Amino acid sequence: MEALIGLGYTNAEAQAAIAKIPQDQAMTLEQQVTYALRSFSQR
């Protein structure tokens, strides 16, 4: 979440993006951030 906030997203936006990350997959931090950033572009 800190990475997204550091990029200028609000706490609420970061939390919403993190909530969309699938929990059943083993993802690295980089993959999680990439997934979260892609969720922003789907708006």
N, C-alpha and C positions, 0 to 999 in steps of 0.2 A: 504494500500500500504506500509506503514511503517513496518508492520509485515513481509512482503515478502522481503523488502530491508534489514531488520535486519537479515533475514535468508541467506543473501548473493546474492540475485537476483538483477539484475540491474534495474534501474528505468524503462527502456523500457520493460524488461521482466515482471515486476510487472504490468505495465499499460496494457500490452497485456493480461495478465491473468485476470485482473480485468474486462476488456472489455468483457470477455467470460461469466462472471457471469450473470445469468438471472435476469433481473430487475423486472420481474413480480411476483417474489416470495418474501415473507417476510422471510429473512434469518438473523440469528444472525451473529455477526462478526466472531465468531468461524466457523460457517458453510461457510461463504464467503471465509475465509482463506483456509479451507479444500478444497473447490471447486477449488480455484485457484491453490493449490498445486497439485491436481489431474490433472489439465489441463497441468501442466508441464510434468507429466508422460505419457501423450498421444502423445508426440512428436515422 
